[in-house]
Amino acid sequence: MKALLNTDAVSGAMPVMNAAIQSATAQMTDAWKLLSGLSLPLPAVAELQNSYLRQSSELWNQTLRVGAAAPSAAPVDRRFSGHDWAANPAAAYTAQMYLLNARTLLQMADHLEGDAKTRQRIRFAVQQFIDAASPSNYLALNPDAQRKAIESKGESITQGLKQLWHDVQQGHVSQTDESVFEVGRNVATSEGSVVFENELFQLIEYKPLTPKVFERPMLFVPPCINKYYILDLQPDNSLIRYTVAQGHRLFVISWRNADESVKSATWDHYIEDAVIRAIGLVQEISGSAKVNTLGFCIGGTILATALAVLAARGEKPAASVTLLTAFLDFSDTGILDLFIDESMVRMREMTLGAESPGGGSLLKGKELATTFSFLRPNDLVWNYVVGNYLKGEAPPPFDLLYWNGDSTNLPGPMYCWYLRNTYLENNLIKPGRATVCGAKIDLGSIDAPTYLYASREDHIVPWEGAYRSTAVLKGKTRFVLGASGHIAGVINPPAKGKRSHWIGGAAKLPTDAKSWFDAAKEHPGSWWTDWSDWLEGHSGKKTAAPKSPGNRQHPVIEPAPGRYVKAKA
């Protein structure tokens, strides 16, 4: 413990706690650079100033009236909902003033005059600064943490320092007890076999759970920015196990966690040598010319691109296409659009892409994880800073957060092509604009029935943006909207009886998302059963389940989940 308290140890630990603050400060610095092209209208400034002075005076007078003997009203914010914030007038006043300052700063950002994207960036940066500056994030201002330190006789501070030092060593803030989980032991446990591998992916075939299976097999294309086992966390919430239990012969791509050996891989490699290769393997192993396909998040974008390339070659292997929280049309990408412009993409191309020294380098998984965490900083950053370090509370085991922290690297050239052709230029929806694997692609040429799922509270793929895919794909399309967010909305097994989903009432999908929602009907529970019923209609007749995985040309390499998913970033 003495080592933890010496100067060297503390100075080494500070970067972990300061990393988030530095990120927020950097955002704020960039914001001030943008202010040169913006202005605040004088009437708005006067109104904000008067409102601020009035509210701050009221708070001060209220604090004086309450006095030290009586509790003050607790602020309506869960960061300050503890008893000690209300019982201590000084703490309550600090919290209330912080919230007033936060509201005023955001109102100032909202009143800025200038182009929309710059204003949105300013607001995002201000929000980051506000979240970092919360008094709950600092021991000297957090009465909950102070009481815990007194009651534990300093043990909470000692434990917090230990956990801080542990996170310094592992390089990220702990969101769960990672020691509890092991891939293949208590997550990703569905029984299956790796039947193929190359430098980009392993192909897993899962063991049937029914005596008969549908004649048309199913291929899952998960996101390559995360590991596939989000679809197979536990038996009771595994979409993989559920699909197999419905009688489908299931194959899943397990992406390689990119390392130096594949740092120069391109988008074309991921299309030709991964998804198109996997489709061919599933056809070959199953003996079926038609394959049901599913893509999740960026996996959906990759799958659609691969099917468009095959269509340009005169091949149409998909019996059906399911896209889960995926973009095809990138004109409405929500908060992620704030980060993307020509200068940012050019910088990435020169530092990570084919133009960089050595022809490409890796985008580190830690950078991706940090970016996504700061889209919801109070939930995914500061909540753990307060609990882990200020209060010395070890985060409880949670399989989803373990998966969330199991980050993946990406090859720079692949990532740069993706940025430019989707978020920046939105080329995929322009027939013939994007050339992939030597073919000018048209997503409208994908001739297959499609099931589109989106999540209503998704901040990564806003559902209105996902709905735009209905205008891109020309086949018969079913659109379903689920409750909750990007992950929780997707991983919603029927047995849990949680949440709800919406199904459109019109025979023909309207052109805009709002019209669809106005006519849609809400249904309790999971969307999985609706998808399963829809999928059955595109899966053919039932045949005897295979007795063994793979075939003579593609024998079992190793049991699922395989080596690739276990590699750390």
Secondary structure as UniProt FT lines:
FT   HELIX           2..5
FT   HELIX           7..34
FT   HELIX           35..37
FT   HELIX           42..66
FT   TURN            67..69
FT   HELIX           78..80
FT   HELIX           83..87
FT   HELIX           89..111
FT   HELIX           116..132
FT   HELIX           135..137
FT   HELIX           139..141
FT   HELIX           143..151
FT   TURN            152..154
FT   HELIX           155..170
FT   HELIX           178..180
FT   TURN            184..186
FT   STRAND          192..197
FT   STRAND          201..206
FT   STRAND          212..214
FT   STRAND          218..221
FT   TURN            224..225
FT   HELIX           228..232
FT   HELIX           235..237
FT   HELIX           239..245
FT   TURN            246..247
FT   STRAND          250..255
FT   HELIX           260..262
FT   TURN            263..264
FT   HELIX           267..269
FT   HELIX           270..276
FT   HELIX           277..286
FT   STRAND          291..296
FT   HELIX           298..312
FT   TURN            313..314
FT   STRAND          318..324
FT   HELIX           334..339
FT   HELIX           342..351
FT   TURN            354..355
FT   HELIX           357..359
FT   STRAND          362..363
FT   HELIX           365..373
FT   TURN            374..375
FT   HELIX           378..382
FT   HELIX           383..384
FT   HELIX           385..390
FT   HELIX           399..405
FT   STRAND          410..411
FT   HELIX           412..418
FT   HELIX           419..424
FT   HELIX           427..429
FT   TURN            431..433
FT   STRAND          435..436
FT   TURN            437..438
FT   STRAND          439..440
FT   HELIX           443..445
FT   STRAND          450..455
FT   TURN            456..457
FT   HELIX           463..467
FT   HELIX           469..472
FT   STRAND          477..482
FT   TURN            486..490
FT   HELIX           494..496
FT   STRAND          500..503
FT   HELIX           513..519
FT   STRAND          521..524
FT   HELIX           528..536
FT   TURN            537..538
FT   STRAND          542..544
FT   STRAND          558..559
FT   TURN            560..561
FT   HELIX           564..566
//
